[in-house]
């Protein structure tokens, strides 16, 4: 007698907690909640239409992602990021993303190339889509294709844990006019290098992208510190 078979669930339904986490994560990433701002339970319950239990669970989850801090006597606030925090995140990204791009290019298949080009198209739309979280999700999907193609599953798990803070930095640097090139052009270079099966070019494309964004972030943090001192 053959074993019973179940149909694969491609898109599991989101729970209420998942939806609240996503909504609050996007609000922090997009600056609706500012760094250092208190997250007060009652207004959040009223705005989202959920219980205090759900809000508390969400805050604990976002604290684990590094997006929220719990201060004694003050409660939860939006985490404040320093340049040292950002520098370490960029260093980790450089190690993991260059290796993933290199190995994805080395292992490239026609199916993977089509998937990566499709993810790039979604990312292009994400840059112009004003829907909350659109760019965050499209960018995550683009990098997911790269890490999956590289077979770097553990590295992707590390990136996922940092994704909230990575996205906060991304939103900060994207809003800056102080860029050598538009951000999407770097993604296009990375995609082209990987899909052409050139590991060295893929690594170099990621290096150029991260060098530019790191320099922008450093200048922005320095400018914020200077404004505080004035």
KAZI-V880296 format. One record per helix or strand. SS is the DSSP state (H for helix, E for strand). FROM is the first residue (numbers start at 1). LEN is the number of residues. If there is no record, write none. Layout:
{{SS;FROM;LEN} {SS;FROM;LEN}}
This chain:
{{H;16;14} {E;38;1} {H;41;8} {H;52;13} {E;68;4} {E;75;4} {H;83;24} {H;110;19} {H;134;17} {H;153;22} {H;183;13} {H;199;31}}
